[in-house]
Amino acid sequence: ISYQNLSDLDGWTIGGIQGYYYVPMFTEAGLDVDYVHSEEQNIKRLQLGRIDITPLPSPIGWYLINKLFPPDVAKNFYTLEKPLLSEASLHVMASKNYP
């Protein structure tokens, strides 16, 4: 997955968190975002293939992945190198198995 701006993520199903500061930006960009109440829910949905990507701080994402899944499953996730927002350490997590 590569992108230069938010609108480049159009076509991907994004898992977001209700009430987070990025909600208005995603809405303005016209992105398909499926909101839930926790980052843990999004990590589980990512592993199940229900969403394509989810934005969250990389250390939190990896903590949750390693907490929720055994190593053979955890190795199937990755972080996109480019931060989603340059003013925050918000990265995009994705599953290597999907799509």
N, C-alpha and C positions, 0 to 999 in steps of 0.2 A: 504494500500500500504506500503510495507516495502522494503528496499533496503540497500545494503552495499556500492555499488559503482555505477557509472553512467550506466554501462552496464546492471545492474539489472533492469533498467527502460525500457529495450528493450521490445517491445510489447505494450507499452502505447503510446498513441498519445499525444505528448507534444506541448504545445503552447509556442513559444518563441518570442523574439523581435529581429528584424533584426539589426545586427550590435553590439549586446551586447557581452560582453567579453566571455560569455560561448559558443558562436556559434562554435568556433574551437573544444572545448572539446566535445560538443555534436556530432559534425561531426566525430571526431576521435572514439568516442564510438559507432558509427553506429546507433544512435537513430533516430526514426521517429519524426522529429520536423516540425511543421507547423508554419512558421514565419509570423508575422504581424508587424504593426508599433507602437502599443501602448499596455501598460499593461491593459488599460480599455477594449480594444478589446478582449484580452485573457480572462478577467474575464467574459465578456458577452458570449464568446464562450464556456467557462467552464460551465456556467449555462445552456446553450442550449445543452450540451452534444457533442459538436463538437470536443472538446479536452478532454483528461482525466485529465491532470495535467498541471500546469504552474509554473515556478520558478519566484519568486519575493520576495522582503523583506516583511516579515509578516506585519509590520505596514502599509505599502502601500497597500498590498492586502486587509486587513480588512477595511482600509479607503475607497477604491474603492467599495468593496462589500456593505458596509453600505451606501455609496452615491448612488449606482446604484439600489439597491433593497430594498423592504420593509423588515421588520424584519422576517416575515414568510418565505421569500425566503433566506435571509441572513443566517439564521440558518442552511441551507443545505450545507454550505461550511465548510471546515476544513483545518487546517495547519498540515502537517506532522511534527512530533517533531524533527526529525533529519534534520539538515541543509543540503541543497544540496551540498554546498561547505563549508568546515570547515573554510576557510580563509575569508569568507564573510557571512554576516547575510542573506543569500539567502535561503529561505524555499520554499517548494513546497505546493501550494494550490490545493485543489481538491474539487469536489462537492460530497456530500454524496449521491446524486441521481444517480451518474454515476461512474462506471458501475454497 
